[in-house]
Amino acid sequence: MKNIKIILIILIILIIIVSGCSTSKYSKESLDKFANCLAEKGVVEYGAFWCPNCAKQEKMFGRSFSIIKEKVYVECDPRCSVENIEDLPVACRGKLGQTELCLEKKVNKYPTWDFPNSKRLIGVQEFENLAKESGCELNG
């Protein structure tokens, strides 16, 4: 009986720890929908694989960043701009760089978020800012 109480206490502590580790107050489904909406609206995030603020933004999206990476994110580092995909450095995480586009768009700080209405936000953005500028809904 004493062992069962100890196991229950340990389980409760683990549940509290795991529930407190969530990086977002939004569900994965909500963030997936939000990320897809950003893509549909033509929002673009420019960044670089080595950028600490880009990493913070990625962490905010959690697993939903895979949608951002595929549909919204533009890698700007010239080391990721190669002619042959097999030569792509591991650090680029499978994302080909678009250095010329980044230069054309005058992106010089990361992350940079561009919106179809010509609005630009620079730095790590709260979801509420992205939702306001994009017109995408964000449900908790």
N, C-alpha and C positions, 0 to 999 in steps of 0.2 A: 504494500500500500504506500509505503514511504517512497519507493522508487517511482511509482506512478505520479505522485505529487511533484517530484523533482523533474520528471520528464515533461509534465504539463507546464511547469514554471519555465522550463527551458524553451518549450514550444511557444509560449506566450511572448517571451522575450524576443525570440527569433521573428515572430510575426510583427512585433512592434518595430524592430530594426528594419526588416524588409519593407514594411509599409512606409517607413520614414525615408527610404532611399530613393523614392520616386523623384525624378528631376523636373517633373511637370505636373501642374494641376489639371492638365487636359489628358483625356484618354487617347490611346493610340489611334482609335478610329476617328476621333475628332481631329487629331493632328494630321492623319492621312488625308482626310477630306480637305482640310485647310491647305495642305501642301499641294494637292491636286488642283485646288481652286487657284492658288497662286500661279501654277503652271498654265491653267486655262486662261487666266487674265493676262498672261504675257509678262509676268514679273520675272526679273533676272537678278540673280545674286552673283556678283563677281568676287572671287577670292583666290587664295593661294594655299597650297597644301601645308605650308610651314607657318601660316598665320595663326597666332594664339586666339585672336578674337573670332576668327572663322571657326576654330575648334569649339569655342564657347557657344557660338550660334548653332553649330551642329549638335552639340550636347543638349541644347534646349529642345531641338526637334526629336531627339532620341532616335528610335528605330525608324521614325517617319522621315528622317533625313535621306534615306535611300531614294525617296520620291523627289526630294529637292535636288539631290545629286544628279539624278537621271534627267529631270525635266526643267530645272530652274538654274542650277549652278553652272557657272563658267569658270574654269581653271585658267588663271592668268600667268602662272609661272612659266617662263620660256623653257625650262628644263622638261616640261611636260609636252612641249611642241616638237614632236618627232615625226618623221615621214613613215616609219615602219612601227606599227603598234607593238611589235615584239621588243623594240628598243625603249619602250616607255619605262622610266624608272619606277620602282616599286612604290616610292613615296607618293607618286601621282595617283595611286589607288585606282588605276584603270581609267582615269579621266584624262583625255587628251586636252592639252592646253590650247587656248585660243588667244595667244598673245597679241596678234594683230588686232583682233576685235577689242581687247582690253585697251590697247593704245588708242584705237580709233574713238572709243567711248570716253577717253581721258580718265580712266580708272587709275587712281594712284594711292588709294587707301582701301584696306580690306576689313571686313566685308563691305561692299558697296551694293546697295539694292536700287535697281532702276524699275520704274513703273511706266506703264503705257502713257500716262498723262504727263510724262517728262519730269515727274518728281523724282528726286534722288535722296536716299537716306544712306548715311555713312556710319559704319560701326555696328556693334551688336544691337539688334533691334528686338524690343519686346513684341510678342505676338500681337498685342493690341495695336501697336503702331503699324505693323504690316497689314493687319486687317483693315484699319482705317484707310490707308493709302490704296489698298488693292480693291476694296469693296467685298472682300471675302468674309464670310461669317466664321466666327470661332466660338464653338459651343463647348462649355466645360464639362 
